[in-house]
Amino acid sequence: MIIDSHVHAGEYHRHYTAEFADQMMATTGRPPQALSAPEAALIAEMDAAGVDMAFLLAFEVSRVEGFSVPGEFVAEMCARHPGRFVGFASVDAGRPGAAADLRHAVADLGLRGLKTAPCYLRMSPADRRWYDVYATAEELGVPLLVHTGYTPSKKADARYFSPLLLEPVARDFPGLTVILAHLGTPWTGPCVELLARHPNLYADLSIFGSYRPAPTVAAALEHARKAGVLDRILWGTDYPFATMTASVARMAELAGDPGLWPDGAPLTPEEHTALMGGTAARLLG
């Protein structure tokens, strides 16, 4: 099974602002209108790439960015395509009732994870206002996918980019599964070391795995292998910021070309299978 662990729901103008799309897509070389995942196009992309299932993400950043991809929208897509999506809620701890919003999303909407975007909300992920949300996620047994690393959004706060800000969260919530998005790019090395210190931490390869040179991606995965955390790395694309078809091909290249790897040892078939979906399936139980 192939599982894309980082896919954004939502459509250009219907959900995202033109300003946000301009800033985000400029770094990909694609037009702002490409920041859109219409339902039919998303399913077609999954089918073309051989992707069986995707973590489908809500995105609540309206307090700062002026838009939201609601959990209800994600839940409706999940209901229309049973077995293809695992829906993730999104909440803003800068507003009252965020923990209750998460409980509603899980209990009433059937969502199975939580996506947060602290730097977009100009908050540290270790801000104590998040702690009721984390405690609720831990109680409900849902994983937390948190943005870490750089973003081109001009309203985001760069003080909160670093994945190392999640260290106290990992320590204070040892029963909470936390996925660090984008392998903390550009702090990929510290991100791997952070995973080595905390067994409840995972990371995804979204954006990093698609846009960084193949030898750079191989070196990061080799670091994860040597640190003993390769089995906690998940493949993901950040679609529609990157395509699934190109990313699947990139991962196959990494599994087949020893010349890309510093030590000449590419992904084994078992490692490739785990990375492309086995670890995500295990994480979901």
LINCOR-V343297 format. One line per field, one symbol per residue. ss: DSSP state (H for helix, E for strand, - for the rest). A space follows every 10 residues. Layout:
ss->???
This chain:
ss->--EEEEEE-- -E---E-HHH HHHHHH---- -HHH----HH HHHHHHHHH- --EEEEE-EE -HHHH--EE- HHHHHHHHHH ----EEEEEE -------HHH HHHHHHH--- --EEEE--HH H------HHH HHHHHHHHHH --EEEE---- -------HHH --HHHHHHHH HH-----EEE HHHH---HHH HHHHHHH--- EEEE---HHH H--HHHHHHH HHHHHHH--H HHEE----E- ---HHHHHHH HHHHHH-HHH --------HH HHHHHHHHHH HHHH-
